[in-house]
Amino acid sequence: MKIMKTHKDLEVWKNSIELVTDVYSITASFPKEEQYGIISQMRRASVSVPSNIAEGFGRKSTGELKQFIGIAKRSLSELETLIIISANLNYIDKDRKLRLEKMITELFRIIGGLNRSLS
């Protein structure tokens, strides 16, 4: 069994970094007037996921880690909502929307497993 030394060893952290990269790439083509609206919110929510996982992993207690994992999960929910809104506004095409939703679903699954393993 591989021993985890840092948050960078976690599959959930690696996958969430990939999600951030995709969100930044996709939002780069959004209308300029969304710079301080949906673009900013989507980017902040996506960055919050790996950031909170990393911070929680660096804490001393399991309870604190679980708290930060909960924040990461809520940020995923926020991002999921913003993706739906963006698709409704035709800022995201169907294929990109499905790709992002698949990534988010997988992250929810992994986060749930991590959370259960800490109980």
Backbone as JSON Lines, residues from 0, in Angstrom:
{"i":0,"aa":"M","n":[0.85,-1.19,0.0],"ca":[0.0,0.0,0.0],"c":[0.89,1.25,0.0]}
{"i":1,"aa":"K","n":[0.57,2.19,-0.86],"ca":[1.36,3.42,-0.97],"c":[1.01,4.38,0.17]}
{"i":2,"aa":"I","n":[2.03,4.89,0.81],"ca":[1.83,5.85,1.9],"c":[1.76,7.25,1.3]}
{"i":3,"aa":"M","n":[0.73,7.98,1.71],"ca":[0.56,9.35,1.21],"c":[1.36,10.3,2.08]}
{"i":4,"aa":"K","n":[2.18,11.09,1.41],"ca":[3.02,12.03,2.14],"c":[2.45,13.44,2.12]}
{"i":5,"aa":"T","n":[1.85,13.81,1.0],"ca":[1.27,15.16,0.88],"c":[-0.07,15.08,0.15]}
{"i":6,"aa":"H","n":[-0.75,16.21,0.11],"ca":[-2.02,16.29,-0.61],"c":[-1.85,15.98,-2.1]}
{"i":7,"aa":"K","n":[-0.63,16.18,-2.62],"ca":[-0.38,15.93,-4.04],"c":[-0.42,14.46,-4.4]}
{"i":8,"aa":"D","n":[-0.42,13.6,-3.39],"ca":[-0.54,12.16,-3.61],"c":[-2.0,11.71,-3.75]}
{"i":9,"aa":"L","n":[-2.94,12.57,-3.41],"ca":[-4.36,12.23,-3.43],"c":[-4.92,12.32,-4.85]}
{"i":10,"aa":"E","n":[-5.62,11.26,-5.25],"ca":[-6.28,11.24,-6.56],"c":[-7.28,12.4,-6.69]}
{"i":11,"aa":"V","n":[-8.0,12.67,-5.62],"ca":[-9.01,13.73,-5.64],"c":[-8.36,15.09,-5.88]}
{"i":12,"aa":"W","n":[-7.2,15.32,-5.31],"ca":[-6.5,16.59,-5.52],"c":[-6.04,16.7,-6.97]}
{"i":13,"aa":"K","n":[-5.46,15.63,-7.49],"ca":[-4.98,15.62,-8.89],"c":[-6.13,15.87,-9.87]}
{"i":14,"aa":"N","n":[-7.25,15.19,-9.64],"ca":[-8.41,15.36,-10.53],"c":[-9.0,16.76,-10.43]}
{"i":15,"aa":"S","n":[-8.97,17.33,-9.23],"ca":[-9.53,18.67,-9.07],"c":[-8.63,19.73,-9.72]}
{"i":16,"aa":"I","n":[-7.33,19.49,-9.76],"ca":[-6.42,20.39,-10.47],"c":[-6.74,20.36,-11.97]}
{"i":17,"aa":"E","n":[-7.03,19.18,-12.48],"ca":[-7.43,19.04,-13.89],"c":[-8.73,19.82,-14.16]}
{"i":18,"aa":"L","n":[-9.66,19.75,-13.22],"ca":[-10.92,20.49,-13.36],"c":[-10.67,21.99,-13.41]}
{"i":19,"aa":"V","n":[-9.81,22.49,-12.53],"ca":[-9.47,23.92,-12.52],"c":[-8.91,24.34,-13.88]}
{"i":20,"aa":"T","n":[-8.01,23.55,-14.41],"ca":[-7.39,23.84,-15.7],"c":[-8.45,23.92,-16.79]}
{"i":21,"aa":"D","n":[-9.38,22.98,-16.8],"ca":[-10.46,22.99,-17.79],"c":[-11.37,24.2,-17.63]}
{"i":22,"aa":"V","n":[-11.7,24.54,-16.39],"ca":[-12.57,25.69,-16.14],"c":[-11.91,26.97,-16.65]}
{"i":23,"aa":"Y","n":[-10.64,27.15,-16.36],"ca":[-9.93,28.34,-16.84],"c":[-9.91,28.39,-18.37]}
{"i":24,"aa":"S","n":[-9.66,27.26,-18.99],"ca":[-9.62,27.19,-20.44],"c":[-10.98,27.52,-21.06]}
{"i":25,"aa":"I","n":[-12.01,26.93,-20.51],"ca":[-13.37,27.13,-21.04],"c":[-13.85,28.56,-20.82]}
{"i":26,"aa":"T","n":[-13.61,29.11,-19.64],"ca":[-14.11,30.46,-19.35],"c":[-13.34,31.54,-20.11]}
{"i":27,"aa":"A","n":[-12.19,31.2,-20.66],"ca":[-11.42,32.18,-21.44],"c":[-12.19,32.64,-22.68]}
{"i":28,"aa":"S","n":[-13.13,31.8,-23.13],"ca":[-13.92,32.16,-24.33],"c":[-15.27,32.79,-23.99]}
{"i":29,"aa":"F","n":[-15.57,32.98,-22.71],"ca":[-16.83,33.6,-22.31],"c":[-16.83,35.07,-22.71]}
{"i":30,"aa":"P","n":[-18.01,35.67,-22.83],"ca":[-18.08,37.1,-23.17],"c":[-17.35,37.97,-22.14]}
{"i":31,"aa":"K","n":[-16.72,39.02,-22.62],"ca":[-15.93,39.92,-21.78],"c":[-16.75,40.49,-20.62]}
{"i":32,"aa":"E","n":[-18.04,40.73,-20.85],"ca":[-18.87,41.33,-19.78],"c":[-19.07,40.38,-18.59]}
{"i":33,"aa":"E","n":[-18.68,39.12,-18.75],"ca":[-18.79,38.15,-17.65],"c":[-17.5,38.06,-16.82]}
{"i":34,"aa":"Q","n":[-16.51,38.88,-17.15],"ca":[-15.21,38.84,-16.47],"c":[-15.36,38.89,-14.94]}
{"i":35,"aa":"Y","n":[-16.23,39.75,-14.45],"ca":[-16.39,39.9,-13.0],"c":[-17.66,39.21,-12.49]}
{"i":36,"aa":"G","n":[-18.3,38.46,-13.36],"ca":[-19.51,37.73,-12.99],"c":[-19.24,36.23,-12.98]}
{"i":37,"aa":"I","n":[-19.81,35.55,-13.95],"ca":[-19.73,34.09,-14.0],"c":[-18.3,33.59,-14.12]}
{"i":38,"aa":"I","n":[-17.47,34.25,-14.91],"ca":[-16.08,33.79,-15.07],"c":[-15.39,33.77,-13.71]}
{"i":39,"aa":"S","n":[-15.47,34.88,-13.01],"ca":[-14.82,34.99,-11.7],"c":[-15.37,33.96,-10.72]}
{"i":40,"aa":"Q","n":[-16.67,33.79,-10.69],"ca":[-17.29,32.84,-9.76],"c":[-16.89,31.4,-10.07]}
{"i":41,"aa":"M","n":[-16.89,31.05,-11.38],"ca":[-16.53,29.68,-11.75],"c":[-15.07,29.39,-11.41]}
{"i":42,"aa":"R","n":[-14.22,30.35,-11.68],"ca":[-12.8,30.14,-11.4],"c":[-12.55,30.03,-9.9]}
{"i":43,"aa":"R","n":[-13.19,30.9,-9.12],"ca":[-13.01,30.84,-7.66],"c":[-13.52,29.52,-7.09]}
{"i":44,"aa":"A","n":[-14.7,29.1,-7.55],"ca":[-15.28,27.84,-7.05],"c":[-14.39,26.65,-7.42]}
{"i":45,"aa":"S","n":[-13.88,26.65,-8.64],"ca":[-13.04,25.52,-9.05],"c":[-11.72,25.49,-8.28]}
{"i":46,"aa":"V","n":[-11.1,26.64,-8.09],"ca":[-9.83,26.72,-7.35],"c":[-10.03,26.33,-5.89]}
{"i":47,"aa":"S","n":[-11.21,26.6,-5.36],"ca":[-11.51,26.28,-3.98],"c":[-11.43,24.78,-3.7]}
{"i":48,"aa":"V","n":[-11.72,23.96,-4.69],"ca":[-11.75,22.51,-4.46],"c":[-10.36,21.97,-4.09]}
{"i":49,"aa":"P","n":[-9.36,22.07,-4.98],"ca":[-8.04,21.54,-4.59],"c":[-7.41,22.31,-3.44]}
{"i":50,"aa":"S","n":[-7.71,23.6,-3.35],"ca":[-7.13,24.41,-2.26],"c":[-7.61,23.93,-0.9]}
{"i":51,"aa":"N","n":[-8.89,23.65,-0.78],"ca":[-9.43,23.17,0.5],"c":[-8.99,21.75,0.81]}
{"i":52,"aa":"I","n":[-8.85,20.93,-0.21],"ca":[-8.34,19.58,0.01],"c":[-6.91,19.67,0.54]}
{"i":53,"aa":"A","n":[-6.1,20.51,-0.09],"ca":[-4.71,20.68,0.34],"c":[-4.64,21.22,1.76]}
{"i":54,"aa":"E","n":[-5.44,22.24,2.05],"ca":[-5.4,22.81,3.39],"c":[-5.86,21.81,4.44]}
{"i":55,"aa":"G","n":[-6.92,21.09,4.14],"ca":[-7.42,20.09,5.08],"c":[-6.41,18.98,5.33]}
{"i":56,"aa":"F","n":[-5.72,18.57,4.28],"ca":[-4.72,17.51,4.41],"c":[-3.56,17.97,5.29]}
{"i":57,"aa":"G","n":[-3.31,19.26,5.28],"ca":[-2.23,19.81,6.09],"c":[-2.6,20.06,7.54]}
{"i":58,"aa":"R","n":[-3.85,19.86,7.9],"ca":[-4.3,20.06,9.28],"c":[-3.92,18.87,10.15]}
{"i":59,"aa":"K","n":[-4.01,19.09,11.44],"ca":[-3.56,18.07,12.4],"c":[-4.6,17.01,12.73]}
{"i":60,"aa":"S","n":[-5.87,17.32,12.54],"ca":[-6.89,16.36,12.96],"c":[-7.78,15.92,11.8]}
{"i":61,"aa":"T","n":[-8.34,14.75,11.97],"ca":[-9.27,14.2,10.99],"c":[-10.51,15.08,10.9]}
{"i":62,"aa":"G","n":[-10.95,15.61,12.02],"ca":[-12.13,16.48,12.04],"c":[-11.93,17.72,11.17]}
{"i":63,"aa":"E","n":[-10.74,18.29,11.28],"ca":[-10.44,19.47,10.45],"c":[-10.39,19.1,8.98]}
{"i":64,"aa":"L","n":[-9.77,17.96,8.67],"ca":[-9.72,17.51,7.28],"c":[-11.13,17.33,6.74]}
{"i":65,"aa":"K","n":[-12.0,16.71,7.52],"ca":[-13.38,16.51,7.08],"c":[-14.1,17.84,6.84]}
{"i":66,"aa":"Q","n":[-13.8,18.82,7.68],"ca":[-14.41,20.15,7.51],"c":[-13.99,20.76,6.17]}
{"i":67,"aa":"F","n":[-12.71,20.68,5.83],"ca":[-12.23,21.26,4.58],"c":[-12.72,20.46,3.37]}
{"i":68,"aa":"I","n":[-12.86,19.15,3.53],"ca":[-13.43,18.34,2.45],"c":[-14.88,18.76,2.2]}
{"i":69,"aa":"G","n":[-15.6,19.08,3.27],"ca":[-16.97,19.57,3.13],"c":[-17.03,20.88,2.36]}
{"i":70,"aa":"I","n":[-16.09,21.77,2.62],"ca":[-16.03,23.04,1.88],"c":[-15.75,22.76,0.41]}
{"i":71,"aa":"A","n":[-14.83,21.84,0.13],"ca":[-14.52,21.49,-1.26],"c":[-15.76,20.95,-1.96]}
{"i":72,"aa":"K","n":[-16.53,20.15,-1.26],"ca":[-17.76,19.57,-1.83],"c":[-18.78,20.66,-2.14]}
{"i":73,"aa":"R","n":[-18.9,21.62,-1.24],"ca":[-19.84,22.73,-1.48],"c":[-19.39,23.58,-2.67]}
{"i":74,"aa":"S","n":[-18.09,23.75,-2.82],"ca":[-17.57,24.5,-3.98],"c":[-17.87,23.76,-5.28]}
{"i":75,"aa":"L","n":[-17.8,22.43,-5.24],"ca":[-18.17,21.64,-6.42],"c":[-19.64,21.84,-6.77]}
{"i":76,"aa":"S","n":[-20.5,21.88,-5.76],"ca":[-21.92,22.12,-6.0],"c":[-22.16,23.5,-6.62]}
{"i":77,"aa":"E","n":[-21.44,24.49,-6.12],"ca":[-21.54,25.84,-6.68],"c":[-21.08,25.84,-8.14]}
{"i":78,"aa":"L","n":[-19.96,25.2,-8.41],"ca":[-19.44,25.14,-9.77],"c":[-20.42,24.43,-10.7]}
{"i":79,"aa":"E","n":[-20.99,23.35,-10.23],"ca":[-21.98,22.61,-11.02],"c":[-23.15,23.5,-11.42]}
{"i":80,"aa":"T","n":[-23.62,24.3,-10.49],"ca":[-24.71,25.24,-10.76],"c":[-24.3,26.28,-11.8]}
{"i":81,"aa":"L","n":[-23.09,26.82,-11.67],"ca":[-22.6,27.82,-12.61],"c":[-22.41,27.25,-14.01]}
{"i":82,"aa":"I","n":[-22.07,25.98,-14.09],"ca":[-21.93,25.32,-15.4],"c":[-23.29,25.22,-16.07]}
{"i":83,"aa":"I","n":[-24.3,24.87,-15.32],"ca":[-25.67,24.78,-15.87],"c":[-26.12,26.15,-16.36]}
{"i":84,"aa":"I","n":[-25.89,27.17,-15.56],"ca":[-26.25,28.54,-15.96],"c":[-25.5,28.94,-17.23]}
{"i":85,"aa":"S","n":[-24.22,28.64,-17.27],"ca":[-23.4,28.99,-18.45],"c":[-23.88,28.27,-19.69]}
{"i":86,"aa":"A","n":[-24.27,27.02,-19.55],"ca":[-24.79,26.26,-20.69],"c":[-26.13,26.85,-21.15]}
{"i":87,"aa":"N","n":[-26.97,27.24,-20.2],"ca":[-28.26,27.84,-20.54],"c":[-28.09,29.16,-21.29]}
{"i":88,"aa":"L","n":[-26.99,29.86,-20.99],"ca":[-26.68,31.13,-21.67],"c":[-25.87,30.92,-22.95]}
{"i":89,"aa":"N","n":[-25.67,29.64,-23.3],"ca":[-24.9,29.25,-24.48],"c":[-23.44,29.69,-24.44]}
{"i":90,"aa":"Y","n":[-22.87,29.78,-23.25],"ca":[-21.45,30.07,-23.09],"c":[-20.63,28.79,-23.18]}
{"i":91,"aa":"I","n":[-21.27,27.65,-22.89],"ca":[-20.62,26.34,-22.93],"c":[-21.41,25.45,-23.87]}
{"i":92,"aa":"D","n":[-20.71,24.77,-24.77],"ca":[-21.42,23.84,-25.65],"c":[-21.7,22.54,-24.91]}
{"i":93,"aa":"K","n":[-22.55,21.72,-25.51],"ca":[-23.02,20.5,-24.87],"c":[-21.87,19.55,-24.49]}
{"i":94,"aa":"D","n":[-20.9,19.38,-25.38],"ca":[-19.79,18.47,-25.11],"c":[-18.94,18.92,-23.92]}
{"i":95,"aa":"R","n":[-18.65,20.21,-23.86],"ca":[-17.86,20.73,-22.73],"c":[-18.64,20.62,-21.43]}
{"i":96,"aa":"K","n":[-19.94,20.91,-21.5],"ca":[-20.78,20.8,-20.31],"c":[-20.77,19.37,-19.79]}
{"i":97,"aa":"L","n":[-20.93,18.41,-20.69],"ca":[-20.94,17.0,-20.29],"c":[-19.6,16.58,-19.7]}
{"i":98,"aa":"R","n":[-18.5,17.07,-20.29],"ca":[-17.17,16.74,-19.78],"c":[-17.0,17.27,-18.35]}
{"i":99,"aa":"L","n":[-17.37,18.53,-18.14],"ca":[-17.25,19.12,-16.81],"c":[-18.14,18.4,-15.8]}
{"i":100,"aa":"E","n":[-19.37,18.09,-16.2],"ca":[-20.29,17.39,-15.3],"c":[-19.75,16.01,-14.94]}
{"i":101,"aa":"K","n":[-19.14,15.33,-15.89],"ca":[-18.55,14.01,-15.63],"c":[-17.4,14.14,-14.62]}
{"i":102,"aa":"M","n":[-16.57,15.14,-14.79],"ca":[-15.46,15.37,-13.86],"c":[-15.98,15.66,-12.46]}
{"i":103,"aa":"I","n":[-17.01,16.49,-12.37],"ca":[-17.59,16.84,-11.08],"c":[-18.22,15.62,-10.4]}
{"i":104,"aa":"T","n":[-18.94,14.83,-11.16],"ca":[-19.55,13.61,-10.62],"c":[-18.48,12.68,-10.05]}
{"i":105,"aa":"E","n":[-17.37,12.54,-10.79],"ca":[-16.28,11.69,-10.33],"c":[-15.65,12.26,-9.06]}
{"i":106,"aa":"L","n":[-15.48,13.57,-9.0],"ca":[-14.92,14.2,-7.8],"c":[-15.84,14.01,-6.6]}
{"i":107,"aa":"F","n":[-17.15,14.15,-6.8],"ca":[-18.1,13.89,-5.71],"c":[-17.95,12.46,-5.21]}
{"i":108,"aa":"R","n":[-17.79,11.52,-6.13],"ca":[-17.64,10.11,-5.76],"c":[-16.37,9.9,-4.93]}
{"i":109,"aa":"I","n":[-15.26,10.46,-5.4],"ca":[-13.99,10.27,-4.69],"c":[-14.0,10.97,-3.33]}
{"i":110,"aa":"I","n":[-14.56,12.17,-3.29],"ca":[-14.65,12.9,-2.02],"c":[-15.5,12.12,-1.02]}
{"i":111,"aa":"G","n":[-16.6,11.55,-1.51],"ca":[-17.45,10.75,-0.63],"c":[-16.7,9.56,-0.06]}
{"i":112,"aa":"G","n":[-15.91,8.91,-0.9],"ca":[-15.11,7.77,-0.44],"c":[-14.05,8.18,0.57]}
{"i":113,"aa":"L","n":[-13.42,9.3,0.3],"ca":[-12.41,9.81,1.23],"c":[-13.05,10.14,2.58]}
{"i":114,"aa":"N","n":[-14.19,10.79,2.51],"ca":[-14.91,11.17,3.74],"c":[-15.3,9.92,4.54]}
{"i":115,"aa":"R","n":[-15.79,8.89,3.84],"ca":[-16.17,7.64,4.53],"c":[-14.95,6.96,5.16]}
{"i":116,"aa":"S","n":[-13.83,7.04,4.48],"ca":[-12.61,6.39,5.0],"c":[-12.09,7.07,6.26]}
{"i":117,"aa":"L","n":[-12.5,8.32,6.47],"ca":[-12.05,9.07,7.65],"c":[-12.94,8.85,8.86]}
{"i":118,"aa":"S","n":[-14.09,8.21,8.63],"ca":[-15.05,7.99,9.74],"c":[-14.68,6.81,10.6]}
